[in-house]
Amino acid sequence: MEYDILLKNYLAKDNSILKLESKLSLDFLKCKYENCYSNNVITKITHQDYEECKRACLRELEKFNNLRKFIYKDFTKFYYKKFLECSNEIKDENFNACIEKNKILMSKNIEDIKGLIKKFNF
């Protein structure tokens, strides 16, 4: 599936996605450095406190990574199901029309996903 590969490539290697992931990673590191280490007024920090602080800082980056995984998984599950439904068509003309219709929908859906991710606020 060429559209499946296009979406996976976009979610993993597109510059806008990588910039957003880098920004969220830097925000995580900054938060972790400023809030989780005992260089502040805190005199003693336990390992459990550190892990909770780190988890709180990691929240936005995890949301982004989970969004990418969920979108890809949902996209492939939906469209593979649609293509399997096309196999129920007995006539070749109907089968080919169904496949082409789904390919057009996949292409449009990828563009919608790109717009959604670029507009999403973290």
HELIX and SHEET records of a PDB file:
HELIX    1   1 GLU A    2  LYS A   13  1                                  12    
HELIX    2   2 ASN A   15  CYS A   31  1                                  17    
HELIX    3   3 LYS A   32  CYS A   36  3                                   5    
HELIX    4   4 HIS A   47  CYS A   86  1                                  40    
HELIX    5   5 ASP A   92  LYS A  119  1                                  28    
END                                                                             
